[in-house]
Amino acid sequence: MEETVGAEGARMMQFIPWWLVLIQGIILLIIGGYLIAYPLQTLFVLLIFLGAYWFVSGIFGIISAAMTKQDVAWKVVLGILGIIAGLIILTYPYYSTILILPLLAIVIGVWGLFMGFVYLFRGFATKDWGAVILGIIGIILGIIILGNTLVTAILLPYIMGGFAILGGIVAIIGSFMMRK
């Protein structure tokens, strides 16, 4: 099965040109650098893009619900929520920047707890001690994040910037490996 997944991934990578991955890596490096150098200003700009994306995505969701009869209720609800969220962010971008960071920190903390418990239970069920350790780490990090939401919210742009820089480096290296 692992060989199948690896072969499938290799086939999918054939359809993505190497230069597109290189551009993505360069953009990630730039965004990461800006997030670390100018965290609030960069988050403000990214949040405006997110608001515009949610607004347009909501419109497309409603159009999709009108065109196809599959999952109409979900498409309409998600479309309306996307339009509302997009309008709120675009109307009040400064407030949104201040409110979204702590909300994102809470979501990350809850997700860390959830995934920690999932890994913990799976690890005990399969006697996989690596998963148990990951579960414990996830639970501890989730508790730390939820206990210090404001500190996490303040550090989030720097953490995101670090991950963007790391992702950019990996994408650039990967693009040159794809080219060979």
C-alpha positions as CSV (number, residue, x, y, z in Angstrom):
1,M,0.0,0.0,0.0
2,E,2.8,2.5,0.9
3,E,4.3,1.8,-2.6
4,T,1.0,2.6,-4.2
5,V,0.7,5.9,-2.3
6,G,4.2,6.8,-3.2
7,A,3.6,6.0,-6.9
8,E,0.3,7.9,-6.8
9,G,2.1,10.9,-5.3
10,A,4.8,10.8,-8.0
11,R,2.2,10.6,-10.7
12,M,0.4,13.6,-9.3
13,M,3.7,15.6,-9.2
14,Q,4.1,15.0,-12.9
15,F,1.1,17.3,-13.6
16,I,2.6,20.2,-11.5
17,P,5.4,22.0,-13.4
18,W,8.6,22.4,-11.3
19,W,8.6,26.2,-11.9
20,L,5.1,26.5,-10.3
21,V,6.4,24.9,-7.1
22,L,9.5,27.2,-7.3
23,I,7.2,30.3,-7.5
24,Q,5.1,29.0,-4.6
25,G,8.3,28.5,-2.6
26,I,9.5,32.1,-3.3
27,I,6.1,33.5,-2.4
28,L,6.1,31.6,0.8
29,L,9.6,32.9,1.6
30,I,8.4,36.5,1.0
31,I,5.2,36.1,3.0
32,G,7.2,34.5,5.9
33,G,9.8,37.2,5.8
34,Y,7.1,39.9,6.0
35,L,5.2,38.1,8.8
36,I,8.3,38.1,10.9
37,A,9.4,41.6,10.0
38,Y,6.0,43.3,9.9
39,P,3.6,40.9,11.7
40,L,0.5,43.0,12.2
41,Q,0.6,44.8,8.8
42,T,1.1,41.5,7.0
43,L,-1.7,39.8,8.9
44,F,-3.9,42.7,8.1
45,V,-3.3,42.3,4.3
46,L,-3.7,38.5,4.5
47,L,-6.9,38.9,6.4
48,I,-8.3,41.2,3.7
49,F,-7.5,38.6,1.1
50,L,-9.2,36.0,3.4
51,G,-12.3,38.2,3.7
52,A,-12.4,38.6,-0.1
53,Y,-11.9,34.9,-0.6
54,W,-14.7,34.0,1.8
55,F,-17.0,36.5,0.2
56,V,-16.4,35.3,-3.3
57,S,-16.4,31.6,-2.2
58,G,-19.8,32.2,-0.5
59,I,-21.2,33.6,-3.7
60,F,-19.9,30.7,-5.7
61,G,-21.4,28.3,-3.1
62,I,-24.9,29.8,-3.6
63,I,-24.5,29.7,-7.3
64,S,-23.4,26.1,-7.1
65,A,-26.5,25.3,-5.0
66,A,-28.7,26.8,-7.6
67,M,-27.1,24.9,-10.4
68,T,-26.9,21.4,-8.9
69,K,-29.3,19.7,-6.6
70,Q,-26.7,17.9,-4.5
71,D,-26.2,19.1,-0.9
72,V,-28.2,22.3,-1.6
73,A,-28.8,23.1,2.1
74,W,-25.1,22.8,3.0
75,K,-24.1,24.9,0.0
76,V,-26.6,27.6,0.9
77,V,-25.6,27.7,4.6
78,L,-21.9,27.7,3.9
79,G,-22.4,30.3,1.1
80,I,-24.3,32.6,3.4
81,L,-21.8,32.2,6.2
82,G,-18.9,32.8,3.7
83,I,-20.6,36.0,2.5
84,I,-21.3,37.2,6.0
85,A,-17.8,36.4,7.3
86,G,-16.3,38.1,4.2
87,L,-18.3,41.2,4.5
88,I,-17.6,41.5,8.3
89,I,-13.8,41.2,7.6
90,L,-13.9,43.6,4.7
91,T,-16.0,46.1,6.5
92,Y,-14.1,46.0,9.8
93,P,-10.6,44.8,8.9
94,Y,-8.8,46.3,12.0
95,Y,-11.3,44.7,14.4
96,S,-11.1,41.5,12.5
97,T,-7.4,41.4,12.8
98,I,-7.5,41.8,16.5
99,L,-10.4,39.3,17.0
100,I,-9.3,36.6,14.5
101,L,-5.9,36.0,16.1
102,P,-7.2,34.9,19.6
103,L,-10.0,32.9,17.9
104,L,-7.4,31.2,15.7
105,A,-5.3,30.5,18.8
106,I,-8.3,28.9,20.5
107,V,-9.1,26.8,17.4
108,I,-5.4,25.6,17.3
109,G,-5.5,24.8,21.0
110,V,-8.7,22.8,20.7
111,W,-7.4,21.1,17.6
112,G,-4.2,20.2,19.5
113,L,-6.2,18.7,22.3
114,F,-8.5,16.8,20.0
115,M,-5.6,15.4,17.9
116,G,-3.7,14.6,21.1
117,F,-6.5,12.5,22.4
118,V,-7.0,10.8,19.0
119,Y,-3.3,9.9,18.9
120,L,-3.3,8.8,22.5
121,F,-6.2,6.5,22.2
122,R,-4.9,5.1,18.9
123,G,-1.5,4.6,20.4
124,F,-2.9,2.6,23.3
125,A,-5.2,0.6,21.1
126,T,-2.4,-0.4,18.7
127,K,0.5,-0.4,21.3
128,D,2.2,2.3,19.2
129,W,4.2,4.2,21.7
130,G,5.2,6.8,19.2
131,A,1.6,7.7,18.8
132,V,1.1,7.8,22.6
133,I,4.0,10.3,22.9
134,L,2.6,12.4,20.1
135,G,-0.8,12.3,21.8
136,I,0.7,13.5,25.1
137,I,2.7,16.3,23.4
138,G,-0.5,17.4,21.5
139,I,-2.5,17.5,24.7
140,I,0.2,19.4,26.6
141,L,0.5,21.9,23.7
142,G,-3.2,22.3,23.5
143,I,-3.5,23.0,27.2
144,I,-0.6,25.5,27.0
145,I,-2.2,27.3,24.0
146,L,-5.6,27.4,25.6
147,G,-4.1,28.6,28.9
148,N,-2.2,31.4,27.2
149,T,-4.5,32.4,24.3
150,L,-3.4,36.0,24.3
151,V,0.4,35.2,24.2
152,T,-0.3,32.6,21.5
153,A,-2.2,35.2,19.5
154,I,0.7,37.6,19.8
155,L,3.2,35.0,18.7
156,L,1.1,33.5,16.0
157,P,2.3,35.8,13.2
158,Y,5.9,34.8,14.0
159,I,5.1,31.1,14.2
160,M,3.2,31.4,10.8
161,G,6.2,33.3,9.4
162,G,8.6,30.6,10.5
163,F,6.4,27.9,9.0
164,A,6.0,29.9,5.8
165,I,9.8,30.3,5.5
166,L,10.4,26.6,6.2
167,G,7.7,25.6,3.7
168,G,9.2,28.0,1.1
169,I,12.6,26.5,1.5
170,V,11.2,22.9,1.2
171,A,9.2,24.0,-1.9
172,I,12.2,25.5,-3.6
173,I,14.4,22.5,-2.9
174,G,11.6,20.2,-4.0
175,S,11.1,22.2,-7.3
176,F,14.8,21.7,-8.2
177,M,14.5,18.0,-7.4
178,M,11.4,17.8,-9.6
179,R,13.3,19.5,-12.4
180,K,16.0,16.8,-12.5
